[in-house]
Amino acid sequence: MAASVPGLVISLEANSDMSADQYKPVNVVVGTVDNRVEVATDVATDFVVGVLQNKPSGAGRAATIMVSGITRMIASGALNAGTRVTPTTSGRVAAAGSGGRPIGVLLDSPGAAGEICSVLLAPSLGGLVA
């Protein structure tokens, strides 16, 4: 069973309806609107700031984001505990490879795509420089 142990949790605003995006990685929206987040979809360039914990139903609604600790995430497929993970374009996590910024380490072993897994957030694994 996937665990969640909050570390630092912050609240920003959803940039759109994110009611189907719980446990997906988010990044700050680049542009003219401050304090807004969206699902991170470009693994090569998005800088993940955390993982969405709730289901905000529209733009401007409060998005609760875990930025440190152990969070639940959605696996892209079967993975092994101890694997460094990075987000996929669908917002799930996969084994980190070239082109993706690692955001954490798996603490359990999801057996299939869509399973909820536990990830120890460690965004420093991917560095702060694009």
N, C-alpha and C positions, 0 to 999 in steps of 0.2 A: 504494500500500500504506500502510495506516494505521501511524503511528509512535507510540511511547511513549517519553517521556523523563522518568523520575521526578524530581520535586522532593522535597517532603516527603511521606513515606508513613507513616501511622500504623496501629495495630492496635486495634480495638475489638471488641466482641462482636456477632455477628448476633442479631437479635431472633427470628428464625425461620429456616427452611430458605431459604437464598439461593443454592442451587446453580444456579438458572437466571437469576441476576441479575448475572452478571459484566458489567462496563462500564456499569452503570446508576448514576445519581446516588443518594446516600444522605443521610439526615438523622438526627440524634440523636433517639431515641425520647423523646417527652414522657411522663413518668409516674413510676412508682416504681422502675424498674430503671435503675441507672446504667450508663454506658459501653456502651449498646446502640444499634445503628443499624438502619434499615429503608430500603427503597427509597422515595425521595421521589416522591409521587404527586399532591400538591396544589401546582401551580405557582404559585398565588397566595400561599400561606402557608408552605409548607415552606422552611426555610433549608438549602440543600444545603451539606454540609460537605466533600464530596469524591465520588470515583467508586470503586465497588467494583472491586478488581483480581483477586480470587480467587473461589472458589465454595464458601463455607461451607455445610455440609450440615445444619445444625440450630441451634437456639437455644443461645447460649453459645459457639459455635465462633468462632474468630478470623476477623475480617473485615479484610482488608487494604485500606486506603482511601488513594488518592492525593489529597492536598489541594492540591498545587501541582505544576506541570510540564505536560507534554503527555501526555494520556491517550487511550486508545481509548474510543470511545463508539459507540452504535448510532443510526444516522440514522432519522428518522421518514419521510423521503422525499428527493427530490433537493434538494440545497442547494449553495450556492456558497461557495468559500473566502472568508474575511473576514467571514462572517456571524456576528453575535452570536447565541448559541444559549441556549435554556432547555429544561429537561426537560419532557416530556409526561407525561400520567397513566400511560402504559405504561412510563415509564423511558427512553424514547428521547429524542433531541434534535431540536428544531425551531427555526426562526428565532424569535428573541425578538420578541414583540409586546407589546401592552398586557396586563397581568394576569400576566405571567410575569417572574421574576427572571433576568436573564442570568447564566450561570455561566462563560462562556468564549467563545472565538472559534474558528471552524473554520479549520483550516490546509489542508484539501483540499476536494474537491467530490464528496461521495457522489452517485451517480446514481440511487439508488432506496432505498426503505424497507428496513431490515434490514442495510444495508451498514455495515461498521465504518469509522469516520472518526476523524481526529485532531483533538482539541480542546485548545487552550491554555487551561488553567483560569485564570479571572480572576473569582472570585466577588465581588470588590469592585465589579464592573460593576453588580450588582444592589443594592448597598448592604446595610448591616447592620440596617436598621430595617424592620420589617414594615409 
